[in-house]
């Protein structure tokens, strides 16, 4: 299904950098999860422990559906970016 929203290149790059650094370069306080939004209008969270372990797993809010990705680019291609 094609994405209904087009994210900016800057937001995609910020998302890619955060994922590829496993969250270590993110200037945020300690937290349990990172929030994402999807081009289809959905929202999700990634557990910080998974990110630190280089596992890109997003759980959709509302449905609990789990989506796993092999690479940061795959996350972005699926419509996900940092929220």
N, C-alpha and C positions, 0 to 999 in steps of 0.2 A: 504494500500500500504506500503510495507516495506521501511524503511529509506535507502537512498543510501549512507549516511555518518554515521560513528559511532563516536560519541563525546566521549572525554576522561571522565573517572570517575571524575577527578578533575573539569572539566568544568561543568559537570552535578551537582556536589555538590555545586559549586559556584552559579549556577543558582538557585538551590533549596534553599540555604541559603538566597539569595537575595529576593526571592519570599516569603518565609516563614517569613522573618523579615519585610515584606512589604516595602522593600527598605531602611529601616532605618539604616542598617549597611553598605550601599554602600558608599565607599569613593569617591563620585563624586560631582561636583558642582550642584547647583540647576538647574533643567531641567524640561521640560514638559513631556518628554517621555523617555522610555528605549528601546534600540534597541535589537532585537533578530534576530537570523538566524535559519533556519530550515534545517534538514538533506536532504530535498528534493531540496535544493538550493535556497529556497525562503528567503525573509527577511520581518520583520515586526516590529511594534512598539507597546508598551504598554504605555498608558497614566499614568503618575506618580500618578495622582489623583485616578485612578482606583486601582493601586497597593496599595496605602496607605489605601484604603478602603477594601483591601483584595479581590478585584475582579480581576481575571486573564483573561484579555481580550486583545487579540493581533489582530491588524489590519495589514493584509498583504500589503506590498508595491506593487504598480503596479496594483493590482486588487481591493483593498479596502475591500476584504473579511474579515469579522470579525469572530474570533474564540474565544469562551469562554470556560473556564476550571474551574472545581470545586476545584482542588488542584494544588499545585506546581508540584507534581509528574505527574499529568495528562498533564501539559504543557510539561514536559521533555519527557514523553512517546509519545507525538505527534510529537517529533523531534525538539522542540524548546529549544534553549539555549541562554544565553547572547551573544551578538555580541561585 
